[in-house]
Amino acid sequence: MCVLKAINLIKVYEGTNETASTKALNSLSLKVNRGEFIAIMGPSGSGKTTLLNILNGIDRPTSGWVKISDKKLSDMNRDQLAQFRRKNLGFVFQEFNLLPSLTLKENIMLPLIMDGRPVDEMEKKVKDIMATFDIERIANKYPYNVSGGQQQRTAVSRAIVNDPHIVFADEPTGNLDSKSARDVMNCLSKMNNERDSTIVVVTHDAFTASYCNKVIFIKDGQIHMELIRKGDRREFFDSILDCLTVLGGERNDI
């Protein structure tokens, strides 16, 4: 089942008198099926962040369109789009974006509170998710009292608590040490395997991408190639490095 479809996306950033206009996306089309765990990679300036922002409704394309669960984002006004994103999409950011005045449990519960869910339902869902990601014992701590990895696992929990159609993650391990990055990617992988969650990750990191089932490489605003995981994660990691080399990236870019 197709969850997300993007057709002929073009994004042009108009220049000024001193600078030329820039075409960040160039007739790019993409489909994401239910249960897919996809990474989007490419050299700096390839258009991957622009693509993510258009797919999740933060930005609008110059032309082309995006549908999520048969709803065309361009058909919605600002308020409708904000409500759609809140109810149907999950977000994980590099900076965690947790509210410091709320406990971890309250941060996770926030989307359910905004939807007016019954208290018993909220308590059960949050407890189950925190247990799944091994943060139940720190439920009543505040973000500044826990590690970066624990904060990001909290952010992942918040992203899926309302059972979104798709989760978008923007450099989810960018601020983490290697152990915390591994913990967070194991959480996302667990989401995908146990909950059949659909996840799209933008990353420059081959280690992060190696947890996914498919990697889409873009260059100059177009899809350059796709890589599907067939062997173990180590083999997939090596294949990703090879593809990045073909794209012109250096090993120190990743």
Buried (B, 14 or more C-beta within 10 A) or exposed (E): EEBBBBBEBBBBEEEEEEEEEBBBBBEBEBEBEBBBBBBBBBBEEBBBBBBBBBBBBBBBBBBBBBBBBEBEBEEBEEEEBEEBBBBBBBBBBBEBEBEEEBBBBBBBBBBBEEEEBEEEEBBEBBBEBBEBBEBBEBBEBBBEEBBBBBBBBBBBBBBBBBEBBBBBBBBBBBBBEEEBBBBBBBBBBBBBEEEEBBBBBBBBBBBBBBBBBBBBBBBBBBBBEEBEBEEEBEEBBEBBBEBBEEBEBEEEBB
